[in-house]
Amino acid sequence: MKKEYDFSKSVRNPYLNRLERQVRLNVDIETLSYFEKLERDTGISYHHLMKLYLRDCAESERKPKIKWASDAGIS
């Protein structure tokens, strides 16, 4: 190893803003089947498709459509 290195021409890591963290996510069978079908149709892994979809939702600030049992008059 050298005693000193010249970092004067170094460039900042362009992928720094794309750091990822591994999470565990339980997904229902129908949702998983949907993304597995997309995988077969597109050739892109369903893991990556799910990640792309979640990123798109976050960037567009999309809110989930949730209907709670209490909203339907069910106690």
Secondary structure as the mmCIF struct_conf table of DSSP 4:
data_model
#
loop_
_struct_conf.conf_type_id
_struct_conf.id
_struct_conf.beg_label_comp_id
_struct_conf.beg_label_asym_id
_struct_conf.beg_label_seq_id
_struct_conf.end_label_comp_id
_struct_conf.end_label_asym_id
_struct_conf.end_label_seq_id
BEND BEND1 LYS A 3 LYS A 3
TURN_TY1_P TURN_TY1_P1 SER A 8 LYS A 9
TURN_TY1_P TURN_TY1_P2 PRO A 14 TYR A 15
HELX_RH_3T_P HELX_RH_3T_P1 LEU A 16 ARG A 18
HELX_RH_AL_P HELX_RH_AL_P1 ILE A 29 THR A 42
BEND BEND2 GLY A 43 ILE A 44
HELX_RH_AL_P HELX_RH_AL_P2 TYR A 46 GLU A 59
TURN_TY1_P TURN_TY1_P3 SER A 60 GLU A 61
HELX_LH_PP_P HELX_LH_PP_P1 ARG A 62 PRO A 64
HELX_RH_3T_P HELX_RH_3T_P2 ALA A 69 ALA A 72
TURN_TY1_P TURN_TY1_P4 GLY A 73 GLY A 73
#
